[in-house]
Amino acid sequence: MSLEIKVKLANCRSKLQISELANEIHSNQKLLSEYYKLTSEKGYEDADKAAWIIRCYFQKLKSIDLKNQKKVIQLLSKVNNQAVLRNLSGIMADIPFDKKLSEDVINLSFKILNEDFHDVAVYANFMIALIPFIRIFPELKAEIEHMAERNPMKDKCAFQLRLKTVLSLKTE
């Protein structure tokens, strides 16, 4: 990773600065690879900012190609940093992932929803990420409801709101 990126991250203190760094990816796609690498590093703050930049980048694009969807899923499968999980799972909540990845998204989401040590935003993002797949596989709603009963965040407002959204979905 370049010293220039380290310096930029060290000086980054606001949402506006994160947004400006995300804009730089448009003209230099190599930066995206650098930020992906940073999300797996031990330095909490750099990893958090890198994940936030990646999320901001895809929010601005309003889309994410299949290759990058796979990369996000791969990173989410490996990382334990709650801020990185929150931001990368936020991409899945913001932009529906391709139906071709339904098995990967569903398995990862259920794995996370069954764990009892994540921040409420992580659980909320994974529930929202499941919405496109619930429309295809309505039986997932019952599984999510069952998992929610055992979740340590089940009484938190954000968790209840996302659960209500998921359970109230009209399915075909």
NUKEPA-279218 format. One line per field, with one value per residue: residue number from 1; x, y, z of N, C-alpha, C in turn. Coordinates in Angstrom, 3 decimals. Each point is the difference from the previous one (the first is absolute). Example, Ala and Ser with C-alpha at 12.3 -4.5 7.8 and 13.67 -1.06 7.14 Angstrom:
i: (1,2)
n.X: (13.190,-0.350)
n.Y: (-5.690,1.050)
n.Z: (7.800,-0.720)
ca.X: (-0.890,0.820)
ca.Y: (1.190,1.190)
ca.Z: (0.000,0.060)
c.X: (0.900,-0.770)
c.Y: (1.200,1.090)
c.Z: (0.000,0.730)
This chain:
i: (1,2,3,4,5,6,7,8,9,10,11,12,13,14,15,16,17,18,19,20,21,22,23,24,25,26,27,28,29,30,31,32,33,34,35,36,37,38,39,40,41,42,43,44,45,46,47,48,49,50,51,52,53,54,55,56,57,58,59,60,61,62,63,64,65,66,67,68,69,70,71,72,73,74,75,76,77,78,79,80,81,82,83,84,85,86,87,88,89,90,91,92,93,94,95,96,97,98,99,100,101,102,103,104,105,106,107,108,109,110,111,112,113,114,115,116,117,118,119,120,121,122,123,124,125,126,127,128,129,130,131,132,133,134,135,136,137,138,139,140,141,142,143,144,145,146,147,148,149,150,151,152,153,154,155,156,157,158,159,160,161,162,163,164,165,166,167,168,169,170,171,172)
n.X: (0.847,-0.449,1.086,-0.250,-0.418,1.082,0.662,-0.625,0.128,1.268,-0.099,-0.610,-0.822,-0.455,-1.315,0.168,0.956,-0.819,-0.970,0.881,0.366,-1.288,-0.103,1.105,-0.800,-0.911,1.007,-0.001,-0.373,1.303,-0.538,-0.969,0.947,0.583,-1.154,-0.219,1.282,-0.221,-1.133,1.011,0.507,0.965,0.503,-0.678,0.646,1.142,-0.219,-0.387,0.965,0.816,-0.625,0.092,1.240,0.196,-0.636,0.653,1.062,-0.418,-0.190,1.115,0.549,-0.590,1.171,0.053,1.074,-0.200,1.062,-0.464,-1.155,0.665,0.702,-1.113,-0.616,1.051,0.051,-1.314,0.389,0.963,-0.637,0.614,0.622,-0.675,0.884,0.947,-0.436,-0.133,1.154,0.670,-0.597,0.349,1.062,-0.037,-0.128,0.976,0.702,-1.151,0.446,0.784,-1.070,1.002,0.045,-1.207,0.605,0.926,-0.889,-0.819,0.981,0.601,-1.139,-0.333,1.210,-0.030,-1.193,0.690,0.888,0.590,0.896,-0.950,0.384,-0.954,0.813,0.883,-0.711,-0.227,1.257,0.340,-0.881,0.387,1.238,-0.737,-0.475,0.939,0.650,-0.536,0.074,1.163,0.486,-1.322,0.405,0.837,-1.184,-0.478,1.030,-0.201,-1.289,0.285,0.896,-0.930,-0.749,1.097,-0.190,1.218,-0.138,-0.738,0.414,1.044,-0.256,1.274,0.240,-0.835,0.453,1.246,-0.175,-0.617,0.975,0.868,-0.569,-0.061,1.081,-0.504,-0.314,0.568)
n.Y: (-1.181,0.996,0.682,0.358,-1.243,-0.486,0.932,-0.305,-1.275,0.243,0.716,-1.123,1.030,0.037,0.018,1.296,-0.156,-0.811,0.852,0.928,-0.804,-0.185,1.304,-0.074,-0.923,0.920,0.773,-0.786,-0.967,0.251,1.175,-0.474,-0.547,1.175,0.587,-0.891,0.136,1.277,-0.433,-0.719,1.215,-0.162,1.020,0.073,1.120,-0.472,-1.152,0.670,0.887,-1.020,-0.692,1.085,0.149,-1.292,0.052,1.091,-0.627,-1.133,0.728,0.621,-1.187,-0.279,-0.606,-1.324,-0.138,-1.080,0.412,1.240,-0.481,-0.792,1.088,0.708,-0.988,-0.093,1.321,0.050,-1.001,0.916,1.137,0.469,0.960,0.398,0.973,-0.871,-0.874,1.029,0.512,-1.137,-0.364,1.234,-0.416,-1.167,0.796,0.770,-1.014,-0.415,-1.113,-0.424,-0.424,0.129,0.975,-0.412,-1.098,0.738,0.843,-0.965,-0.797,1.018,0.429,-1.248,-0.144,1.207,-0.218,-1.106,0.924,0.015,0.462,0.194,1.135,0.739,0.950,-0.857,-0.332,1.279,0.258,-1.049,0.439,1.252,-0.467,-0.617,1.225,0.254,-0.672,0.747,0.924,-0.605,0.053,0.091,-1.245,0.874,0.554,-1.236,-0.267,1.130,-0.213,-1.245,0.423,0.856,-1.035,-0.526,1.021,0.282,0.389,-1.070,0.595,0.094,1.280,0.186,-0.928,0.481,1.187,-0.481,-0.599,1.059,0.717,-0.865,-0.051,1.288,-0.535,0.495,-1.267,-0.487)
n.Z: (0.000,-0.705,0.205,-1.245,-0.166,0.621,-0.651,-1.132,0.328,0.317,-1.110,-0.253,0.160,-1.252,-0.044,-0.038,0.895,0.660,-0.224,0.335,0.995,0.225,-0.186,0.718,0.486,-0.314,0.349,1.075,-0.822,-0.117,0.255,-0.770,-0.736,0.075,-0.214,-0.967,-0.359,0.084,-0.539,-0.453,0.032,0.867,-0.674,1.130,0.259,-0.486,0.586,1.072,-0.126,-0.229,0.944,0.733,-0.430,0.159,1.153,0.315,-0.460,0.540,1.091,-0.309,-0.238,1.151,-0.142,-0.132,-0.758,-0.724,-0.666,0.124,-0.439,-0.823,-0.325,-0.003,-0.628,-0.790,-0.057,-0.206,-0.753,-0.160,-0.091,1.096,-0.627,1.069,-0.009,-0.301,0.895,0.800,-0.391,0.024,1.131,0.284,-0.690,0.652,1.038,-0.469,-0.476,-0.483,0.542,-0.970,-0.639,-0.872,0.881,-0.303,-0.388,-0.595,-0.510,-0.324,-0.419,-0.586,-0.501,-0.272,-0.497,-0.548,-0.514,-0.160,-0.286,1.172,-0.871,-0.903,-0.573,0.528,-0.424,0.449,1.069,0.214,-0.311,0.719,0.878,-0.176,0.091,0.896,0.006,-0.917,0.923,0.929,-0.927,-0.121,1.236,-0.060,-0.081,-0.547,-0.196,-0.046,-0.806,-0.643,0.006,-0.309,-0.893,-0.367,0.257,-0.538,-0.811,0.472,-1.249,0.250,1.102,-0.791,-0.005,-0.321,0.899,0.893,-0.344,-0.096,1.176,0.445,-0.556,0.466,1.190,-0.298,-0.555,-1.085,0.025,-1.086)
ca.X: (-0.847,0.829,0.094,-0.973,-1.312,0.101,-0.044,-1.365,-0.882,0.334,-0.522,-1.430,-0.740,-1.410,-0.730,0.372,1.312,-0.216,-0.629,1.021,0.873,-0.793,-0.012,1.292,-0.018,-0.520,1.082,1.108,-0.589,0.965,-0.280,-1.001,0.750,0.736,-0.963,-0.406,1.067,0.011,-1.097,0.429,1.140,-0.264,-0.245,-1.451,-0.442,0.222,-0.923,-1.334,-0.090,0.059,-1.323,-0.938,0.280,-0.528,-1.463,-0.345,0.249,-1.081,-1.239,0.000,-0.227,-1.340,0.079,1.247,0.079,0.057,1.357,0.133,-0.920,0.705,1.090,-0.614,-0.405,1.240,0.521,-0.934,0.163,1.268,0.321,-0.689,-0.106,-1.420,-0.195,0.154,-1.210,-1.138,0.089,-0.075,-1.361,-0.832,-0.049,-1.015,-1.306,-0.280,-0.078,-0.279,0.997,-0.474,-0.669,0.974,0.730,-1.001,0.485,1.062,-0.579,-0.869,0.834,0.752,-0.956,-0.461,1.138,0.121,-1.202,0.057,1.068,-0.566,0.962,0.114,-0.739,-1.361,-0.011,0.433,-1.178,-1.002,0.438,-0.133,-1.430,-0.411,0.645,-0.748,-1.315,-0.214,0.001,-1.253,-1.023,0.159,-0.134,-0.775,0.199,1.074,-0.586,-0.179,1.338,0.469,-0.788,0.508,1.315,-0.175,-0.429,1.178,1.039,0.164,-0.407,-1.408,-0.783,0.461,-0.923,0.460,-0.193,-1.447,-0.467,0.402,-0.721,-1.382,0.057,0.193,-1.155,-1.197,0.153,-0.957,0.710,-0.842)
ca.Y: (1.181,1.189,0.947,1.058,-0.429,0.037,1.405,0.475,-0.591,0.591,1.366,-0.035,0.150,0.346,-0.673,0.681,-0.493,-1.382,0.126,0.441,-1.145,-0.922,0.573,-0.259,-1.357,0.097,0.264,-0.914,-1.244,-0.707,0.395,-0.904,-1.175,0.405,0.106,-1.374,-0.586,0.666,-0.449,-1.216,0.292,0.035,1.374,0.187,1.267,-0.029,-0.990,0.608,1.065,-0.618,-0.591,1.113,0.551,-0.970,0.112,1.294,-0.124,-0.752,0.776,1.024,-0.690,-0.597,-1.359,-0.704,-1.114,-1.340,-0.224,0.697,-0.634,-1.180,0.474,0.451,-1.210,-0.634,0.774,-0.150,-1.356,-0.113,1.112,0.046,1.397,0.344,1.159,-0.492,-0.793,0.927,0.723,-0.904,-0.560,1.122,-0.028,-1.000,0.552,1.146,-0.396,-1.443,-0.817,-0.828,-1.255,-1.082,-0.157,-0.215,-0.960,0.646,1.062,-0.619,-0.721,0.966,0.738,-0.872,-0.197,1.205,0.136,-1.026,0.325,0.848,0.999,1.109,1.240,-0.065,0.430,-1.137,-0.867,0.718,-0.009,-1.335,-0.272,0.758,-0.632,-1.217,0.315,-0.491,-1.461,-0.412,0.058,-1.226,-1.124,0.542,-0.799,0.615,0.861,-0.792,-0.224,1.270,0.226,-0.942,0.484,1.268,-0.286,-0.332,0.997,0.876,1.371,-0.047,1.070,1.290,0.606,-0.205,-1.410,-0.227,0.673,-0.791,-1.269,0.295,0.215,-1.300,-0.887,0.543,-0.069,-0.764,-0.934,-0.554)
ca.Z: (0.000,-0.144,1.104,-0.296,0.511,1.471,0.419,-0.244,1.009,1.300,0.033,-0.318,1.254,-0.211,-1.064,-1.236,-0.405,-0.453,-1.308,-0.950,-0.268,-0.829,-1.356,-0.642,-0.563,-1.363,-0.950,0.260,0.506,0.852,1.385,0.547,0.468,1.205,1.105,0.334,0.817,1.315,0.870,0.703,0.866,1.438,0.449,0.019,-0.588,-1.451,-0.570,0.078,-1.007,-1.332,-0.261,-0.169,-1.334,-0.973,0.027,-0.591,-1.436,-0.640,0.152,-1.051,-1.270,0.085,-0.526,0.279,-0.946,0.589,0.526,1.275,0.940,0.508,0.866,1.261,0.725,0.460,1.138,1.118,0.542,0.714,0.893,1.297,0.404,-0.079,-0.888,-1.367,-0.257,-0.147,-1.270,-1.152,-0.074,-0.433,-1.468,-0.339,0.368,-0.871,-1.413,-0.060,-0.678,-1.102,0.362,-0.188,1.262,1.057,0.993,0.787,0.830,1.011,0.972,0.805,0.835,1.078,0.911,0.827,0.832,1.053,0.949,1.058,0.466,-0.951,0.234,-0.531,-1.405,-0.821,-0.133,-0.794,-1.405,-0.575,-0.216,-1.190,-1.155,-0.348,-0.581,-1.369,-0.008,0.648,-1.053,-0.784,0.935,1.121,1.211,0.786,1.040,1.223,0.550,0.565,1.224,1.000,0.426,0.711,1.375,0.807,-0.193,1.160,-0.336,-0.398,0.619,-0.508,-0.958,-1.383,-0.309,-0.126,-1.212,-1.169,0.061,-0.410,-1.454,-0.644,0.225,-0.632,-1.450,-0.803,-0.870,-1.063)
c.X: (0.891,-0.052,-1.029,-1.392,0.000,-0.133,-1.420,-0.962,0.247,-0.595,-1.509,-0.818,-1.506,-0.615,0.353,1.357,-0.080,-0.572,1.006,0.963,-0.720,-0.040,1.294,0.045,-0.488,1.114,1.196,-0.532,0.962,-0.220,-1.008,0.671,0.765,-0.941,-0.538,1.041,-0.004,-1.092,0.381,1.165,-0.426,-0.301,-1.470,-0.431,0.192,-0.978,-1.416,-0.175,0.013,-1.356,-1.040,0.171,-0.576,-1.525,-0.458,0.169,-1.163,-1.355,-0.096,-0.268,-1.440,-0.043,1.340,0.029,0.211,1.366,0.168,-0.986,0.674,1.113,-0.552,-0.420,1.225,0.554,-0.892,0.136,1.214,0.180,-0.806,-0.182,-1.453,-0.272,0.128,-1.216,-1.203,0.030,-0.107,-1.373,-0.990,-0.090,-1.086,-1.403,-0.414,-0.301,-0.249,1.072,-0.672,-0.591,0.937,0.760,-0.936,0.505,1.059,-0.567,-0.845,0.835,0.769,-0.934,-0.472,1.114,0.109,-1.197,-0.034,1.102,-0.526,0.926,0.146,-0.787,-1.365,-0.064,0.425,-1.182,-1.052,0.365,-0.185,-1.465,-0.495,0.602,-0.745,-1.308,-0.176,-0.119,-1.237,-1.135,0.044,-0.284,-0.767,0.167,1.126,-0.550,-0.140,1.347,0.534,-0.732,0.496,1.361,-0.127,-0.404,1.178,1.077,0.100,-0.435,-1.497,-0.852,0.406,-0.927,0.399,-0.222,-1.486,-0.551,0.341,-0.725,-1.449,-0.070,0.078,-1.252,-1.275,0.066,-1.108,0.818,-0.974,-0.446)
c.Y: (1.242,0.875,1.114,-0.356,0.040,1.430,0.554,-0.543,0.601,1.400,0.072,0.002,0.254,-0.809,0.621,-0.491,-1.454,0.018,0.415,-1.136,-1.038,0.497,-0.288,-1.386,0.033,0.178,-0.932,-1.272,-0.817,0.337,-0.940,-1.261,0.299,0.094,-1.361,-0.645,0.580,-0.510,-1.231,0.246,0.110,1.395,0.355,1.235,0.036,-0.962,0.561,1.059,-0.568,-0.606,1.079,0.631,-0.921,0.101,1.290,-0.039,-0.718,0.686,1.060,-0.619,-0.526,-1.389,-0.606,-1.220,-1.323,-0.292,0.660,-0.530,-1.221,0.404,0.442,-1.203,-0.705,0.724,-0.154,-1.359,-0.112,0.999,-0.072,1.418,0.457,1.194,-0.408,-0.838,0.903,0.679,-0.916,-0.661,1.087,0.094,-0.971,0.492,1.126,-0.409,-1.510,-0.739,-0.916,-1.322,-1.199,-0.291,-0.323,-0.952,0.626,1.049,-0.603,-0.710,0.953,0.755,-0.848,-0.290,1.179,0.133,-1.017,0.252,1.027,1.115,1.213,1.228,-0.108,0.400,-1.132,-0.940,0.652,-0.022,-1.371,-0.374,0.707,-0.622,-1.245,0.277,-0.504,-1.529,-0.564,0.017,-1.247,-1.234,0.461,-0.774,0.546,0.862,-0.744,-0.259,1.259,0.292,-0.892,0.453,1.258,-0.215,-0.250,1.081,0.939,1.454,0.097,1.115,1.396,0.494,-0.274,-1.445,-0.286,0.610,-0.808,-1.337,0.186,0.197,-1.334,-0.867,0.512,-0.026,-0.846,-0.903,-0.601,-1.404)
c.Z: (0.000,1.242,-0.177,0.550,1.520,0.524,-0.170,1.047,1.379,0.138,-0.247,1.296,-0.190,-1.138,-1.358,-0.511,-0.489,-1.410,-1.070,-0.351,-0.858,-1.447,-0.747,-0.656,-1.444,-1.029,0.186,0.658,0.865,1.467,0.652,0.548,1.276,1.208,0.409,0.916,1.411,0.934,0.809,0.953,1.456,0.519,-0.124,-0.772,-1.519,-0.674,-0.042,-1.086,-1.417,-0.369,-0.241,-1.389,-1.080,-0.050,-0.680,-1.523,-0.697,0.171,-1.090,-1.369,-0.104,-0.641,0.412,-0.915,0.737,0.627,1.373,1.039,0.637,0.965,1.352,0.839,0.578,1.231,1.222,0.677,0.911,1.140,1.309,0.525,-0.227,-0.912,-1.464,-0.386,-0.251,-1.365,-1.213,-0.111,-0.405,-1.511,-0.436,0.332,-0.948,-1.441,-0.058,-0.812,-1.012,0.513,-0.166,1.291,1.163,1.083,0.905,0.953,1.126,1.065,0.908,0.946,1.173,1.006,0.960,0.947,1.135,1.023,1.005,0.481,-0.918,0.461,-0.666,-1.467,-0.934,-0.229,-0.906,-1.487,-0.640,-0.202,-1.256,-1.265,-0.470,-0.742,-1.440,-0.074,0.700,-1.014,-0.887,0.865,1.246,1.310,0.880,1.135,1.318,0.675,0.689,1.303,1.131,0.542,0.846,1.454,0.924,-0.039,1.198,-0.250,-0.292,0.595,-0.467,-1.114,-1.453,-0.433,-0.234,-1.284,-1.249,-0.033,-0.456,-1.519,-0.741,0.136,-0.668,-1.532,-0.622,-0.924,-0.999,0.288)
